[in-house]
Amino acid sequence: MGVELEGYTILKPNYIISRKMAFHRRGTGEKGERFSRDWSIGTEYNSRPFTSIREGFFLLKTGLRKYNTTLYRQKSRSRKGRQLLLVGGWNDRFAGTHIHISLADRSLKFQEARKMAAYLHDHLPLVMAIMANSPVWDDRITSVASNRILKGSKKYFHPILRDGLTKREFDEIIYSHGRVTKPPTLEIRGMDSNLPEFVMAAACILKASLLAYLRRKKAANVLSHYRYLRSRQDAAHKGMRARLCWNDEWLPATEYLDRFFWVHRKELKEMDIPYEILTVFKLLKKGINGGTLVGDAARKAYETHPQTWQKRFAKRYDKAIQLILSGNSLAEFMQEMKLKLPDLAGVWLGRKNMGLL
């Protein structure tokens, strides 16, 4: 697996949210890791390939931390004054997350990629609900979880039929050709940019589904295209407060998540999911995703002072993301953003006593 992550930039010391490119410390890149420019949004990070969720979580955090150039000795002041802002939208451009999936023991051919895409296709609304993270659009706070999905799907990540995988660049799932440094992959594109914790939670859902496919299990959820589109639309509007379709039954996204955990319990137990990611799933069961955090923090900043709310938000986010990329928890990120962490003590995943925690 691998992750492409795009992002906005906070320009310091004025704390302006911008599309200018953030720079990493030169010489710190590892083999298979890329710090590149996306011509639409600015900054794009490509992780090294990884095989486990634990490894991916570590690589994503340490890779993104290299953009914090204040940690290093260097002369360039301009490069020190830029911090990542991992949201799906803010001004008028989209920032997304792409997750690449391949096979460990053989090269992924198009026909097998098509079967894999069909198998996980109808779980994509859940993945989008988890990753919905663009409540701010055109510098305005909205009530929508993902403005990016609603406004960009027609052009940039077009919905496909269950068995409709192609090699077209702007579909929500594509077959990505390999190159010298990367094998052929199945690329899932319709997700907002987000914190590493939420990105790896989405990766858990995708990996568990495809592990079930490799064991030749029957697909747990099969939808008509109409129901798929309705689920996808509601996930974009409401995030984890949406209602999603599981076969012929409409469920709150939180119940859908529980059902997914129960049906794929064997695969999830074998994946060695870090405690931090399981905590994210507990937050998701409370209806809280990245978009909830960004939206609530933006509203708090606006209520304090409407004229300077973006600057106040950017200052808090700058401190919070430095904390979380240095190994601290999502709870400390929320505390720095002036958000209250809900009580997660009695929250279970799948069914009570399932044994993931």
N, C-alpha and C positions, 0 to 999 in steps of 0.2 A: 504494500500500500504506500501511498504518498499523498501529500497535501500541497495544493497551491492556494495561497492566501493573499488577497489584495487588501489594501487599506488606505484610508485617508491619513493625513499628517497634521499634527499640531505643531505650529511654528511658535517657538518661544524666543524672546520673553513676553511677546504680546498675546500669546495663546489664541492665535487665529487658526481656524480649521481650514485646511488647504488641500489641494491636489498635488502640491510639490512633492518630489520624491524624497523619501527618507533614505539615509545612507547608513550602511553598516560599517563596522571597523574593518578596514582593509587588512587582508591577510588572515582573517579569522574563519573564512569559509572552509567547510569540509568537503571531502569528495562526495559528489552527488547532490550537493546543496547549491542553490542558486539565489542570488539577490539581484532582481532584475527590475526593469521599468515596464509598467503597463501603460500604454499610450492613452488610455482613457482616464484611469484613476490616479496613476503615479507609481505607487510602490507595489511590488509583487514579490512574495517570498515563496520559494519552492523547497520543500523539505527533502532530506535524504529519504530513500526508500526504507520502509520498516516492515517487520513481520508481526509484531505484537502491539497491542494497544498501549501497554506500559512503555515500550520503546518509543512508539510514536509520540506519546505525550511528553516524554523527556526531550526528544529531538525538537519538537515544535516549540516548546518553551525556551530551550537553550538557543535555538536558532533565532527566534524573534528577539531575544534579549540582546543579541549582537547589534540591533539597531539603536540601543541606548549607548551612544558613543561617549556620554559623560563618564562611563565606567573606565575609559581608556585614556592613556596619555596621547594627546595629539594637538597639533597647532591650529587646525581649522575651527574657528568659532562658529561658522555658519552650519557646519555639520553637527555640532553639538546641540544646536537649538531645534531639533526635529524629533518628535515622538510619534509613534504609531497610534492611530485611532481605528480600532477594528469594529467598524459598523458597516452595514450593507448599503447605506445611503446617508447623505447629509445635505449637500448642495444640489447638484443636478446630475451626478454621475453615480454609477453602480459600482459597488465593491463586493466581490463574491468569494466563495470558497469552492474549490474543485477538489474532489477526492478521487484519486486514481487507484484502481484495484487490478491486480494481475494474479497469476498463479505461480506458486513457489517452484513446482516441479516441471513445468513446461511453458513454452511460449503460448500466449493467449491468441488463438485464431479467431477470426471474425464470427464464424458460425457458433463457437462456444460462447463468445462474448454476447451474442444475440440471445442465447438461452439464459445466460446469467442475468441480463438486463430484464428479460421477461419475468424472471423469477422474483426479482426484488422490486419491480416497477410499482406495484400497488401498495408498497410500504413507503414510497417517496413522500406522500403527504405528511406522514409522521416525521420524517427526516426534516422536511421544510418547516414544520411546526416547531421542532426543536431548535432549528437554526434561524428562525425569523428574527431579524435584528436590524430593522430599518424603520423605526417609528418616526424618525425625523426626515423630512424631505423638503427641499427648497427652503431650507433654514427655518422650517416651521414644525412644531411638535404636532403630530397627528394621533388619531386613535387606532391607526392601522399597525399591525405587527410587522409586516414586511411590505413597504411601498415598492421595494425593488422587484419582488415577484409579480405584484399587480401591474406595475408599469413596464417591466422589461421582458416579460415572458414571450410576448408576441415576436419580438425581434432577436433577443439575445439567448434565451434558453426555452425554446419552443417546446410545448408538451408533445410527447410522442405516444403512439399506440403501444400496448404491452409488447407486441412482437415487432415493433417498428424501428429497431435500432438501425442507425445509419452512420455514415462517416461525416455528415454535415457538421460544420463548425459550431452552429448556433442552436443545436438541439439540447434538451435538458440532460440527456445521456448520449454519449457518443463513443464510438470505437476510435481510440487514439493510437495512431501508428507509432511504432517504436523508433528509436534513434540510437546512436552509439552509446549514449549514457542512460537510456531509459528503454525498458522493454515495452511491447504493446500493452495497452491497458484499457479497461472499461472506465470511462471518465464520467462522474456524476457532477453536474454543473449548477443545478438550480438552487444553490444555497447561499445565504448571506454571509459576508465576512463576520467573524465572531472570535471570542476568546478561545484559547486552546482547549479549555475544559469542555465547552459546548461542541467544538469541532470533533473532539475525540468521542464524545457521547454519540454523535451522528455516525462516526466511523464504527462504533460498537454495533449499532443497528444494522448497518450495511454488511459488516463482517459476519455477524450471527446469521443473517439471512442467507448469505452465500455459503457458509459452512453447512447449513441445512441442505442447500442445493447440491453440494458436492457429496453429501450422504444420500442423495436421491430421495429425499423426503418430498412428499406432496406439498405444493405451495399452500401456505396457510390462509392467504387472503387473495381472492381473485375477484376483480371488479369489472363492471362494464366501463367503457371509456367515459360515459356520462357521469357515473358515480365517482370515478377517479378525478375528473375535472372539478366536480363539486367539492370533494374533499380537499383538493389542492387549493381551491379558491378560499375555502373557509380557513385553512391553515395559514394562508397569507394574510387574511383579515384579522384573525384572532390568536394566532400562535398556539400555545398549549391550552388555550381556552376554547379551541375549535371543537367541532363535532366531525369525526372521521368515520368512514364506512369500512366495516370489516365484513366481507362477503355481503350479505343482505341487511346487516344490522348497523344502525348509526349509533356511535358511542362518543362520549366525551374523549378528547385526546388523552386525558390522564388514564381512563379505563382502557383505551386502545394500547397504551404503553404497558399497562399491567398484563393485558392478554398476550402481547408480544413477548414479554419476559417469561410468561408461563409456557407458551408454546415452544420457545427457543431456550428453555432453561438449561438443557444439556450443553448447547453451544456456548451460552454465556458463562456457565460455570467453568468451562475449559479455557476461557480467554484470559484469565488472570487480570481482571479489570481493577485498576487502581482505586483506592478508597475515595480519592478526590472525584473521580468520574462517577462513582456510585452516589456520592453526595449530590452531584449535578442531577442525576436521575431522580433523586428524592425531591430536589427543588422543582424539577419538571412536573412531578406528580402533584405539586402544590399549584401548578399553573404558571410557574415562573421560568422564563427563558431569558436569553440575552437581551431581547427587545424590551422585555418588562423592566430589566435593570436600567437600560439606557433611557427608556421613556420616563420612568419614575424619577431618575436622577436629573433629567432635563427639566421636568416639571418643577422639581424642588428648586433648581437654580432659577427658573423663570419666576416662581413665586417670590423668591428673595429679592430679585431686581430684574424686571422684564427687559430693561435696556441693555444689560450686560450679561444675560443668562448664558450665552454661548461661551464667553470667556470664563465664567465661573465653573461651568461644566468642564471645560477643557483643563482647567487647573486641577480639579479634583480627579479627572480621568488620568492625567499625567502621573500623579502620585500613585493612583490605584494600580495602573498597569505596570509601573515599576515594581510595585510590591508583588503582584501575581506572577510576573515573569522572573522574579528572583526566588521563586519556590514557595511563596506564601499561598494561603488558601483563598478560595472564592469568598469565604466569610470576611476575610480581611479586606479584599477588594470592595465588597459591599459596604463595609464600615467606612472606608475612605471616601466612598461615593455618597455617604450620609444616608445609607439605606439600611433597613432593619432586616436581619436574617430571621426567617420564620422558624418556629420550633419543628425540628425534623425527627425528634426522638421516636415518635410513634408511626413514622412513615415506613411502609414496607413495599417491596417491589415484587410483582408477580402475584404471589400469595404469601400469607404469613408463614414464617419459619421456612422459607424456600432455601435459605442458606447462602445467599450471595454475600451477605455482610457477616 
